[in-house]
Amino acid sequence: MPFVDENIIEAVVDQLGASDASFEDKLNELKDKYPLRLGYLFAEDVEALTKEEQSWMLFVGTVIISACEQAFGGNLPMIEEKDLMELEENNWSAIQDSKETGFNKRLDIFFHNTDQEDLLAFIEDSLADSDDEENIISKEGKEPMFILLKTLVDSCTLYS
């Protein structure tokens, strides 16, 4: 399975963050190519998130799909909704079974069982509290956002 390293992730973040137009163009391209994956980021689960959290999750999700696509040499395999739901259920089970306390410690189980550590670290960092600015991610939003984004990573690597 190809590894999505931090250099690829950083390059995609720079590209998508360069302008609103860059992000919108890529988002529209991915909506056409991967409607299920992008639609998943707007599932019922996200209704409890704030608009800022939803926007941030869309950006991070777009980075994930774009970085996977680049690392895997082009198009990602299609995925069925039942597979996506099974991946999500497995991720929820893993975090709920964790005996750890604290958000970051609860994520350790995922880092022990992945071939995509850099992508998971990117997700974790994207949800981290910021010391120098207002945090847009609520304490309540972190866990569901992590699970949704981790499931997106899993959907990209499921058949590779």
Buried (B, 14 or more C-beta within 10 A) or exposed (E): EBEBBBEBBBEBBEBBEEEEEEBEEBBEBBEEBBEEBBEBBBEEBBEEBBEBBBEBBBBBBBBBBBBBBBBBEEEBEEBEEEBBEBBBEEBBEBBEEBEEEEBEEBBEBBEEEBEBBBBBBBBBEBBEEEEEEEBBBEEEBBBBBBBBBBBBBBBBBBEE
